[in-house]
């Protein structure tokens, strides 16, 4: 499983991921997705540059001293097609919670489910990155999760 992100800084894409997280999903008897939740350890952020990663732990970004986790919890799941869903969820970053909507696809094979999602959030909704004008406010997030 993976949680990756991309944000523009000075017009250049900066990508990264989180190393430590849990994702939990629930399915009903018809193998339909009914709930999603995740808990990410904020300190596990990696962008490929150690000094930048250290800076992201500080108060103006993720403030990991006071906010150890990023959390998501679904409030509703609506089936759109045979393998796609709209998930309404509460996302909490730095103690700020915002309702978001995520499009999710679920592919089932004999051994597991593959759950994929791509969505965007506004970092300013969560007071991440302060008032930086050189960094985009839009963060693109890609999640791939395998569930048995």
Number of C-alpha atoms within 10 A of each C-alpha: 14 17 20 18 20 18 20 16 14 11 10 12 13 15 16 18 18 17 16 14 17 13 20 13 17 12 12 9 6 6 11 17 22 17 19 19 17 16 17 20 17 24 22 16 21 18 17 12 9 10 9 12 16 12 13 21 19 15 17 14 16 25 19 18 11 11 17 19 20 21 22 22 19 20 16 14 20 16 16 12 9 10 14 19 20 16 23 20 22 18 21 18 22 20 16 12 16 13 13 16 18 16 17 22 21 20 13 14 9 6 9 11 18 16 20 18 18 16 15 17 16 13 18 15 12 19 17 19 18 13 11 12 10 11 19 18 20 14 19 16 18 16 17 17 17 18 14 10
